[in-house]
Amino acid sequence: MNELECRTFVEQVTAYLEGALSPEAEQTFIDHLPLCTGCENYLDQMQRTQQALSNLPADGLPDDTRSALLAAFQRRATNS
């Protein structure tokens, strides 16, 4: 599939994981997976992230942990 279709795939990952795609869109999404290793890997990463985040306490992160994570993300974005 071309770059635009992969971009569309990435845009639909959240909807797919939440079960919010129409049956037709979901089938198109699933049909793309065996054709594109990059998108398959991206979906796997997002599923792992979703699973890891589901274990967080409902009341959120402590302020110091949140600040440390935000700083790490900002450093990574600056270095990219």
Residue frames as qw, qx, qy, qz and C-alpha x, y, z in Angstrom:
[[0.000, 0.889, 0.457, 0.000, 0.00, 0.00, 0.00],
 [0.393, 0.592, -0.042, 0.702, 1.17, 3.53, -0.58],
 [0.257, 0.061, -0.479, 0.837, 2.18, 6.12, 2.02],
 [0.402, -0.246, -0.024, -0.882, -1.25, 7.75, 2.12],
 [0.791, -0.255, -0.463, -0.307, -2.92, 4.44, 2.90],
 [0.624, -0.086, -0.589, 0.505, -0.39, 3.77, 5.65],
 [0.001, -0.174, 0.268, -0.948, -1.03, 7.25, 7.02],
 [0.626, -0.282, -0.227, -0.691, -4.75, 6.48, 7.05],
 [0.772, -0.162, -0.607, 0.094, -4.03, 3.18, 8.81],
 [0.387, 0.017, -0.514, 0.765, -2.11, 5.03, 11.54],
 [0.267, -0.217, 0.067, -0.936, -4.92, 7.55, 11.91],
 [0.741, -0.232, -0.339, -0.531, -7.40, 4.71, 12.43],
 [0.469, 0.118, -0.814, 0.322, -5.46, 2.70, 15.03],
 [0.152, -0.048, 0.587, -0.794, -7.17, 4.29, 18.03],
 [0.682, 0.069, -0.041, -0.727, -10.61, 3.79, 16.54],
 [0.715, 0.142, -0.669, -0.144, -9.71, 0.16, 15.76],
 [0.302, 0.099, -0.800, 0.508, -8.50, -0.49, 19.31],
 [0.294, 0.067, 0.468, -0.831, -11.68, 1.08, 20.71],
 [0.261, 0.341, 0.901, 0.062, -13.91, -0.96, 18.37],
 [0.219, 0.665, 0.258, -0.666, -15.20, 2.23, 16.75],
 [0.070, 0.291, -0.639, -0.709, -14.58, 1.41, 13.06],
 [0.785, 0.233, 0.001, -0.573, -17.43, 0.40, 10.82],
 [0.878, -0.042, 0.474, 0.042, -17.31, -3.27, 9.78],
 [0.730, 0.649, 0.075, 0.203, -16.10, -2.26, 6.30],
 [0.093, 0.887, -0.374, 0.255, -13.38, 0.05, 7.63],
 [0.646, -0.525, 0.543, -0.109, -12.27, -2.59, 10.13],
 [0.912, 0.200, 0.338, 0.120, -11.95, -5.20, 7.37],
 [0.527, 0.796, -0.115, 0.274, -9.90, -2.82, 5.23],
 [0.270, -0.815, 0.459, -0.227, -7.73, -2.09, 8.28],
 [0.799, -0.287, 0.528, -0.032, -7.18, -5.79, 8.96],
 [0.851, 0.468, 0.193, 0.141, -6.54, -6.55, 5.29],
 [0.264, 0.900, -0.293, 0.187, -3.68, -4.04, 5.29],
 [0.610, -0.668, 0.423, -0.050, -1.72, -5.83, 8.04],
 [0.868, -0.053, 0.417, 0.265, -0.23, -8.72, 6.04],
 [0.602, 0.698, 0.164, 0.351, 0.79, -6.25, 3.32],
 [0.140, 0.817, -0.208, 0.519, 2.75, -3.85, 5.51],
 [0.704, -0.156, -0.527, 0.450, 5.23, -4.86, 8.20],
 [0.153, 0.227, -0.252, 0.928, 5.57, -1.24, 9.36],
 [0.521, -0.363, -0.095, -0.767, 1.88, -0.90, 10.10],
 [0.834, -0.246, -0.491, -0.046, 1.79, -4.34, 11.69],
 [0.552, -0.001, -0.476, 0.685, 4.64, -3.30, 14.01],
 [0.112, -0.298, 0.118, -0.941, 2.93, 0.01, 14.78],
 [0.704, -0.379, -0.290, -0.526, -0.31, -1.72, 15.73],
 [0.795, -0.176, -0.516, 0.264, 1.61, -4.14, 17.95],
 [0.323, 0.132, -0.368, 0.862, 3.35, -1.22, 19.69],
 [0.358, -0.335, -0.021, -0.871, 0.05, 0.55, 20.24],
 [0.805, -0.327, -0.420, -0.262, -1.57, -2.61, 21.63],
 [0.680, -0.089, -0.503, 0.526, 1.36, -3.08, 24.02],
 [0.071, 0.230, -0.222, 0.945, 1.14, 0.56, 25.08],
 [0.583, -0.379, -0.220, -0.684, -2.60, 0.25, 25.66],
 [0.827, -0.271, -0.490, 0.044, -2.06, -2.87, 27.76],
 [0.517, 0.023, -0.434, 0.738, 0.72, -1.24, 29.81],
 [0.116, -0.275, 0.102, -0.949, -1.33, 1.90, 30.42],
 [0.657, -0.409, -0.431, -0.464, -4.34, -0.11, 31.51],
 [0.720, -0.268, -0.537, 0.349, -2.37, -1.04, 34.63],
 [0.162, 0.303, -0.253, 0.904, -1.99, 2.58, 35.78],
 [0.064, -0.438, -0.723, 0.531, -3.95, 3.62, 38.84],
 [0.121, 0.753, 0.585, 0.276, -7.13, 5.53, 38.10],
 [0.248, -0.909, -0.177, 0.284, -6.03, 8.54, 40.15],
 [0.441, 0.868, -0.170, 0.154, -3.08, 9.27, 37.83],
 [0.758, 0.190, -0.332, 0.528, 0.63, 9.49, 38.30],
 [0.476, -0.696, -0.193, 0.501, 2.38, 11.19, 41.19],
 [0.205, 0.967, -0.020, -0.153, 3.51, 14.71, 40.24],
 [0.276, -0.698, 0.586, 0.306, 7.23, 13.86, 40.29],
 [0.572, 0.074, 0.776, 0.255, 6.73, 10.83, 38.03],
 [0.455, 0.789, 0.413, 0.003, 4.58, 12.84, 35.64],
 [0.028, 0.945, -0.227, -0.233, 7.19, 15.62, 35.49],
 [0.430, -0.455, 0.711, 0.320, 9.98, 13.12, 34.85],
 [0.582, 0.349, 0.708, 0.194, 8.05, 11.48, 32.02],
 [0.336, 0.914, 0.216, -0.070, 7.18, 14.79, 30.40],
 [0.150, -0.842, 0.429, 0.290, 10.81, 15.89, 30.59],
 [0.530, -0.173, 0.772, 0.307, 11.95, 12.63, 28.99],
 [0.530, 0.617, 0.568, 0.123, 9.45, 13.03, 26.15],
 [0.156, 0.974, -0.019, -0.163, 10.53, 16.64, 25.62],
 [0.334, -0.633, 0.609, 0.343, 14.23, 15.63, 25.51],
 [0.572, 0.137, 0.763, 0.269, 13.43, 12.90, 22.98],
 [0.422, 0.816, 0.395, 0.011, 11.42, 15.30, 20.81],
 [0.032, -0.934, 0.248, 0.255, 14.26, 17.82, 20.89],
 [0.396, -0.471, 0.723, 0.314, 16.80, 15.17, 19.88],
 [0.662, 0.373, 0.646, 0.069, 14.70, 13.86, 16.97]]
